[in-house]
Amino acid sequence: MAHTPKQRDSNALCAAKKKNGQLCRAFAGQGTNHPGVGRCKFHLGNAPNHEKHAVVQEARARLAKADFGEAHEVDPATALLGVLHLSAGHLNFVRAELAEIEDKRSMEGQVLMRLWDEERDRIARISKMALDAGVAEQQIKLAEMYGAAIADLLNGIFRDPDLALTAAQHAKLGDVVRRHLAAVATEERPALVA
């Protein structure tokens, strides 16, 4: 069945260079086990290297759709942590894809194993960069600053003359604040220390 020029323009093409110098107008992956990606069957699309390349392209396309956001201003420490968290998400994605494959020695299994190894190495490199940049220390300082600001706010409220707290009520404030801080703690928000 013949295809219209519009169909050819709206779908990925093989685009391999033919003997006459023109580009192949067959659909990408036509006649292969990876339709829509890579070379067609006439231009070695069924060769092992092309199959591997197609699997990598498909995985990257799925990964790109997974959870990418918009660019915004960020300080270097936050950027490092963001990239670290993103890489951890990629690693979990690849791990989930690997779990669904029965034969890890298949072409797709080998490619995903390589991606898994590369992502683990990337996470290790980013983690080292974050440690070298002192990101953990910056997080601690930031948490201490927030804690001090909250403490100043609470002290200002508790000492406010409009409240007119008694000495006995002031004595109980430490226990009351600790109890309420522990009550709002969750896995995402660890307990604050009063």
GUDREN-96452 format. One line per field, with one value per residue (C-alpha): x, y, z. Coordinates in steps of 0.02 Angstrom, whole numbers, plus 50000, padded with zeros to 5 digits. Layout:
N
px = [X;...]
py = [Y;...]
pz = [Z;...]
This chain:
194
px = [50000;50069;50088;50052;50187;50094;50110;50295;50320;50226;50317;50500;50593;50742;50842;50991;51092;51055;51177;51107;51142;50961;50892;50786;50601;50549;50477;50599;50614;50506;50518;50611;50563;50579;50453;50459;50640;50805;50846;50730;50761;50845;50978;51034;50892;50893;51080;51121;51199;51048;50932;51032;51030;50841;50814;50918;50821;50653;50708;50767;50603;50503;50619;50597;50409;50422;50443;50538;50499;50530;50692;50703;50835;50921;51076;51216;51185;51000;51043;51161;51030;50898;51007;51046;50861;50822;50957;50889;50719;50797;50881;50716;50634;50768;50756;50567;50592;50721;50603;50476;50600;50606;50766;50900;51016;50901;50949;50833;50892;51075;51040;50941;51077;51203;51089;51067;51256;51282;51148;51224;51393;51313;51230;51397;51484;51347;51346;51534;51516;51380;51488;51640;51535;51478;51294;51259;51337;51235;51077;51119;51153;50990;50893;50975;50927;50746;50745;50812;50683;50542;50610;50618;50441;50374;50469;50398;50222;50239;50314;50186;50104;49934;49937;49987;50048;50082;50246;50166;50110;50285;50357;50246;50283;50437;50342;50190;50297;50394;50233;50158;50319;50326;50141;50167;50318;50297;50417;50439;50453;50558;50522;50592;50684;50625]
py = [50000;50170;50305;50488;50621;50687;50517;50511;50688;50655;50493;50457;50393;50279;50419;50307;50364;50256;50212;50350;50478;50506;50472;50318;50363;50200;50220;50208;50028;49965;49775;49761;49722;49908;49997;50186;50189;50172;50104;50001;49819;49869;49972;49848;49888;49705;49705;49681;49854;49939;49839;49893;50073;50065;49997;50140;50268;50195;50195;50375;50427;50344;50423;50595;50579;50517;50672;50818;50992;51171;51266;51389;51485;51380;51390;51263;51159;51140;51100;50961;50887;50903;50811;50679;50653;50649;50519;50415;50424;50368;50223;50169;50182;50073;49950;49936;49909;49773;49687;49666;49578;49390;49359;49479;49413;49474;49626;49738;49663;49695;49875;49908;49827;49945;50095;50036;50025;50197;50276;50200;50272;50441;50441;50401;50544;50670;50615;50642;50814;50859;50803;50896;51054;51044;51025;50928;51066;51198;51100;51091;51278;51313;51201;51288;51458;51402;51328;51490;51592;51480;51490;51680;51686;51573;51669;51832;51761;51685;51844;51958;52067;52046;51860;51897;51720;51678;51609;51436;51442;51497;51348;51227;51303;51195;51032;51094;51150;50985;50884;50982;50977;50788;50775;50860;50751;50633;50533;50681;50804;50735;50796;50967;50988;51129]
pz = [50000;49951;50081;50054;50069;50222;50308;50267;50333;50496;50542;50576;50424;50404;50320;50281;50131;49978;49840;49730;49867;49915;50088;50118;50132;50216;50390;50535;50592;50449;50437;50603;50783;50825;50713;50722;50783;50691;50519;50409;50364;50200;50292;50426;50545;50599;50637;50822;50841;50763;50875;51028;50971;50944;51120;51192;51089;51146;51329;51317;51236;51376;51505;51427;51445;51625;51732;51658;51722;51670;51697;51841;51938;52070;52177;52142;52300;52260;52078;52131;52246;52111;51985;52115;52151;51964;51934;52077;51991;51827;51915;51991;51819;51738;51884;51858;51671;51709;51830;51689;51575;51595;51496;51559;51422;51284;51183;51282;51447;51403;51354;51513;51619;51539;51572;51752;51777;51697;51807;51965;51916;51882;52054;52136;52041;52083;52265;52276;52194;52320;52466;52398;52377;52557;52515;52675;52780;52687;52721;52906;52912;52822;52941;53089;53017;52994;53169;53243;53148;53211;53388;53379;53312;53451;53585;53519;53523;53696;53770;53688;53822;53739;53785;53965;54001;54182;54248;54265;54082;54027;54121;54023;53853;53817;53842;53744;53596;53594;53597;53451;53348;53369;53320;53151;53108;52959;52853;52736;52881;53024;53200;53240;53403;53515]
